[in-house]
Amino acid sequence: MKVAISHEWLTTLGGSERVVEAFLEVYPDAPVYTSFLSSRNLPDSVMSWDVRTSFVQKLPFLHQVAQRYIPLFPLAFESFDFSAYDLVLSSSSACAKGILTGPGTLHVCYCHTPLRYAWEPHLDARLRFANPVARAGSNLVLHYLRLWDRLAADRVDHFIANSRNIAAKIAKYYRRQATVINPPVDVERFPPRGKQGSYFLVLSRLVAYKRVELAVEAFSRLGLPLKVVGDGPERKRLERMAAANVRFSGYAFDEQVPELIDGCVALVFPGEEDFGIVPVEAMAAGKPVIGLGRGGLLETVIDGETGVLFPEPTVASLIEGVSRFAPGDFDAAKLSRHAASFSKERFRREIADFVAARLDEAAAGPGGRSEKKA
């Protein structure tokens, strides 16, 4: 059986790339088709993949202005030829599911989220234009992307959602059913070591929708030590608003993350995530989570048992959550056992079983090919 993988872009080894990595452990000969690749922050393990990029890779100033080329990404994925493959697994948060496949190819989409800036533009500060002409142009592009994204969803034979939260969005925006398979977490990299932490930790890309400013402002008021690990366009603004007890460490390479988590009292997770892999990694290491009780965190963190969930995305609500937090209330072994249910081995098994069942249905003839709503 010939298998291929479609993935948005390769610029860092994040949660969605971990999914591709796990796909390759199940289907090691599969090439990875993607819009473009930037090797700057990619480990050697990713660079060893059989990666096939689109025409986007050759566009000028790509690595400086990649976001401006997003309207071209649908065309990039439609330009790939998958006619030689029996199965294509798309790892999609934007356009990777929009590939064209023939009737003899099964297309299974692992959906991290529907196209966020098309369906939830209010979450992206980059789309808030004061200039009316720029705002009108942005709205026109987003309208086009919504139309294309809805059409692209119909090209998928079966959807897998990374959480119940995303399954609900798939049903809302695409009118499609999705099977929930939580993403793989390499929990074995984070054994509980019993180390007493000395700081609270934010481990995140510094972009607006992650709401890191809630943690920065809350801990600046509380005077508790907070280490912010990550980089992004919000960093300078966040540094300006931070008190002396809030320290910024910049980008962390993958091998640095276990030690950073080991040294913390708790992980602070102020954003609403589709699933949220970092909180599971923290719990695997025996560290509780102080997080926003919305989105995927409702499926991974048990309030009062593996962390503290605060209800509203406000500084006051986060401060109240921190006030309820007591390190002695949490058992590291229990946290680690809970995180083990999200392991890579579990993910590989569930993916392989799901694909095998869908291939059997397809082989049986019409009626087994897709899970589209009537």
URKA-V836349 format. One record per pair of residues at least 6 apart in sequence whose ideal C-beta (glycine too) atoms are under 6 Angstrom apart, sorted by the first residue. I is the first residue (numbers start at 1). GAP is how many residues later the second one is. D is the distance in Angstrom with one decimal. If there is no record, write none. Layout:
BEGIN
i gap d
I GAP D
I GAP D
END
This chain:
BEGIN
i gap d
1 85 4.8
2 83 4.7
2 84 5.2
3 24 4.3
3 27 4.3
3 84 4.7
4 26 5.6
4 27 5.6
4 78 5.9
4 81 4.6
4 84 5.0
5 15 6.0
5 18 5.4
5 25 5.0
5 27 4.7
5 84 5.1
6 27 5.0
6 84 4.1
6 90 4.5
6 93 5.2
7 13 5.2
7 25 5.7
7 27 4.8
7 84 4.5
7 89 5.5
8 85 5.9
8 86 5.2
8 88 4.9
9 25 5.6
9 26 4.9
9 27 5.4
10 24 5.4
10 27 4.4
11 27 4.6
12 29 4.6
13 30 5.8
13 241 5.7
15 262 4.4
16 75 5.6
16 96 5.2
18 166 5.8
19 72 5.1
19 91 5.9
19 164 5.5
20 71 5.2
22 162 4.4
22 322 5.8
22 325 5.4
22 326 5.7
23 66 5.4
25 323 5.9
26 322 5.3
26 325 5.9
26 326 5.3
31 19 4.2
31 21 5.4
32 17 5.2
32 19 5.0
33 19 5.0
33 47 5.0
34 19 5.9
35 19 5.1
35 21 4.6
35 38 5.4
35 41 4.7
36 17 5.5
36 20 4.6
36 21 4.5
37 14 5.7
37 16 5.5
38 25 5.4
54 22 3.8
54 25 6.0
56 20 4.9
59 10 5.9
71 70 5.6
73 22 4.2
74 21 5.2
74 24 5.4
74 74 5.1
77 18 5.2
77 21 4.8
77 22 5.1
78 22 5.6
80 19 5.9
82 6 5.3
82 19 5.1
82 23 5.8
83 19 5.7
85 20 5.5
87 19 5.0
88 13 5.8
88 19 5.0
89 19 5.4
90 6 4.7
90 7 4.6
90 19 4.6
91 19 5.2
92 17 5.4
92 19 5.6
93 19 4.2
93 20 5.0
94 21 5.2
97 12 4.4
97 55 5.6
97 59 5.5
98 54 3.5
101 6 4.8
106 51 5.6
106 256 5.5
107 49 5.5
107 50 4.8
108 50 4.9
109 47 4.3
109 50 5.3
110 50 4.7
111 48 5.7
111 50 5.5
111 55 6.0
111 59 6.0
112 50 5.5
112 162 5.9
113 53 5.8
113 161 4.6
114 55 5.2
114 59 4.8
115 34 4.6
117 7 5.0
118 24 5.4
118 27 4.2
118 28 4.7
118 31 5.5
119 54 5.3
121 6 4.7
121 21 5.8
123 86 4.3
125 83 3.7
127 11 5.7
129 6 4.1
129 9 5.7
153 21 3.9
157 212 5.5
157 213 4.6
158 200 5.4
158 213 5.4
159 11 5.6
159 17 5.4
159 19 3.9
160 19 5.3
160 21 5.1
161 6 3.8
161 9 5.7
161 17 4.0
161 19 5.2
162 21 5.0
162 113 4.6
163 112 4.5
163 133 4.5
163 136 5.4
164 16 5.6
165 130 5.1
165 131 5.1
166 108 5.2
167 11 4.4
167 13 5.3
170 6 5.5
170 8 4.6
175 198 5.0
177 194 4.7
181 169 4.8
182 160 5.5
183 92 5.8
184 160 4.0
184 163 3.6
185 92 5.5
185 95 4.5
185 157 4.4
186 158 5.5
187 97 4.0
187 152 5.1
187 153 5.6
187 156 5.3
189 69 5.8
190 68 5.6
190 91 5.1
190 94 3.9
190 95 4.0
192 93 5.7
192 94 3.1
192 140 4.3
192 144 4.8
193 69 5.6
195 67 4.9
197 66 5.7
197 67 4.4
197 68 3.8
199 26 4.2
199 28 4.7
199 65 5.8
200 26 4.9
200 65 5.6
200 66 5.7
200 68 5.2
201 26 5.3
201 63 3.7
201 66 5.3
202 10 5.8
202 13 5.1
202 26 4.6
202 66 5.1
203 26 4.9
203 75 5.2
204 6 4.8
204 8 5.7
204 26 4.8
205 25 5.4
205 27 4.7
206 6 5.8
206 24 5.2
206 25 5.9
206 26 3.4
206 28 4.2
206 29 4.7
207 25 4.9
207 27 5.9
210 61 4.2
211 59 4.6
211 60 4.5
211 102 5.8
214 56 4.1
214 101 5.6
214 104 5.3
215 53 4.9
215 55 4.8
216 22 5.2
216 25 5.9
216 26 5.1
216 30 5.6
217 98 4.9
218 97 4.9
218 100 4.4
218 101 5.0
219 7 3.9
219 27 5.6
220 22 5.8
220 23 3.7
220 26 5.7
223 22 5.5
225 20 5.4
226 20 4.7
227 20 5.3
227 22 6.0
228 20 4.9
229 20 4.7
229 23 4.9
229 31 5.8
231 19 5.5
231 20 4.3
239 9 5.7
261 21 5.4
261 24 4.8
261 26 5.9
264 23 5.8
265 62 5.8
266 21 6.0
266 22 4.9
266 24 5.3
267 15 3.9
267 20 5.9
267 22 4.9
268 22 5.1
269 10 5.4
269 20 5.7
269 22 3.7
270 22 5.7
272 20 5.7
272 22 4.6
272 23 4.1
273 22 5.3
273 23 4.8
274 22 5.4
275 21 3.9
276 20 4.7
276 21 5.5
279 10 4.5
279 21 5.7
279 22 5.9
280 20 5.6
280 59 5.1
280 62 4.9
282 7 5.7
283 23 5.4
283 52 4.5
283 55 5.9
283 56 4.1
284 52 5.6
284 55 3.7
286 46 2.9
286 49 5.1
286 50 5.5
288 19 4.5
288 42 4.4
289 12 5.0
289 18 3.5
290 18 5.0
290 31 5.4
290 35 5.6
291 6 4.7
291 10 5.8
291 18 5.9
292 21 5.8
293 16 3.4
293 18 5.3
301 6 4.4
303 6 4.3
306 29 5.3
306 32 5.3
308 13 5.0
308 16 5.4
308 17 4.8
310 7 4.5
310 8 5.4
310 11 3.2
311 6 5.9
361 7 2.8
362 6 5.6
362 7 5.5
END
